[in-house]
Amino acid sequence: MSLLPDVDRILLGPGPSLTAPRVMRAMAAPTISHLDPLMMALLDDVRARLARTFRAAEGSFAFAVSGTGTSGMETTVANLVKDGTRATVIVTGYFGDRLAQMCERYGAVVTRLAVEWGRACDPDALRTQLAETPADVLAMVHAETSTGVVNPVRELAAIAREHGALTIVDAVTSLGGMPLEVGVWGIDAAYSCTQKCLGGPSGLAPVVFGPRALAQRVTCRSFYFDLSLLEDYWLRRKYHHTMSSTLVYALYEALSIIEEEGLDARWARHERNHRALLESLAGLGLSVLPREGERLWTLNAVRVPDGVDEAAVRVHLLETFNIEIGAGLGPLAGKIWRVGLMGASSSPRLIVLLRGALESALAKQGRQVPA
Ligand SMILES: Cc1ncc(COP(=O)(O)O)c(C=O)c1O
């Protein structure tokens, strides 16, 4: 008996999201080698599309690392942080903490600007922090998937620049789903993943280094994530590792879909569907954790009502309706469900489906929908 799934899971968790059907079809194209002339043409095209999707400044280098979002995180850190680098890391949740750990592993002296889970970083707190403890690098998460909170990256990056620090931004849950302007906001390096708002499978990590970051790179301790060796492959066609053509097809198609939809229109779709979800949840007596103005459109942290068995609801959704939503992490475990509306999963049809399924799950626990 095959263990492969024969049902399409409806992926409404923190990621992966649904893979767009066109992307699935693109992955069926014939395998080519990592040095094939066709592959080189694809890499050039993907580089240009990624630079546009990140809205990167002239002179930036946008490309994709073989690996998931964490490999993008590691690539930016490994090339901008060395022993003794002073790094301030804004920690608003689980992934901010991972970023701080990554900087520590590469030898940085890390100062954590810790913010209560469920809140965004206050720009004044950063101003005070950088005045007291100067930093060479500021690292932060744009869309904190563990809490559903968006950080005001534009303001935070401007403050970092005033203080002479390079900025590294985690855009794993924002690229393609929330406004992000790497060039205009003065972000020096950013990374993302393919399996959330881009609508692909996991396996590649889009990364961008701006001109300042390219000039201030450090000697990289990692072979696999060495920016100069990756430039040798992407720009000078020199073998570094056997990049998967199948995943490059997927990214190429996902980025083509984004450009056909239009980035601004795509952001607007994510916002519209987020608001529709909130309304739909309110009808069930449910609300989200972050306050207005700090909410992600891509990931909704839904409060579990008192007396409701949160795990039983997730199991009911999966077993009865084939719908996946996520559990809370760390201090929010048992307190929230994480509902992702990203990429192909950001759709009104799925919001209607989820509402019906949640109503059924809550009714099973004796909770009726408020009149
Ligand atoms: C904000 C954020 N950063 C980093 C990661 C790590 O990405 P991956 O699991 O693709 O390695 C995730 C994963 O969900 C994330 O949400």
The ligand as an SDF file (V2000), in Angstrom:
LIG
                    3D

 16 16  0  0  0  0  0  0  0  0999 V2000
    8.8910   33.8630   10.5920 C   0  0  0  0  0  0  0  0  0  0  0  0
    9.5710   32.5710   10.2800 C   0  0  0  0  0  0  0  0  0  0  0  0
   10.8940   32.5390   10.1650 N   0  0  0  0  0  0  0  0  0  0  0  0
   11.5510   31.4010    9.8790 C   0  0  0  0  0  0  0  0  0  0  0  0
   10.8750   30.2210    9.6820 C   0  0  0  0  0  0  0  0  0  0  0  0
   11.6140   28.9730    9.3510 C   0  0  0  0  0  0  0  0  0  0  0  0
   11.2690   28.5430    8.0790 O   0  0  0  0  0  0  0  0  0  0  0  0
   11.3960   27.0050    7.6310 P   0  0  0  0  0  0  0  0  0  0  0  0
   10.5280   26.1970    8.5290 O   0  0  0  0  0  0  0  0  0  0  0  0
   10.9190   27.0380    6.2010 O   0  0  0  0  0  0  0  0  0  0  0  0
   12.8310   26.6370    7.7410 O   0  0  0  0  0  0  0  0  0  0  0  0
    9.4760   30.2060    9.7890 C   0  0  0  0  0  0  0  0  0  0  0  0
    8.7280   28.9510    9.6100 C   0  0  0  0  0  0  0  0  0  0  0  0
    7.5510   28.8830    9.7700 O   0  0  0  0  0  0  0  0  0  0  0  0
    8.8120   31.4080   10.0960 C   0  0  0  0  0  0  0  0  0  0  0  0
    7.4930   31.4410   10.2000 O   0  0  0  0  0  0  0  0  0  0  0  0
  1  2  1  0
  2  3  1  0
  2 15  2  0
  3  4  2  0
  4  5  1  0
  5  6  1  0
  5 12  2  0
  6  7  1  0
  7  8  1  0
  8  9  2  0
  8 10  1  0
  8 11  1  0
 12 13  1  0
 12 15  1  0
 13 14  2  0
 15 16  1  0
M  END
$$$$
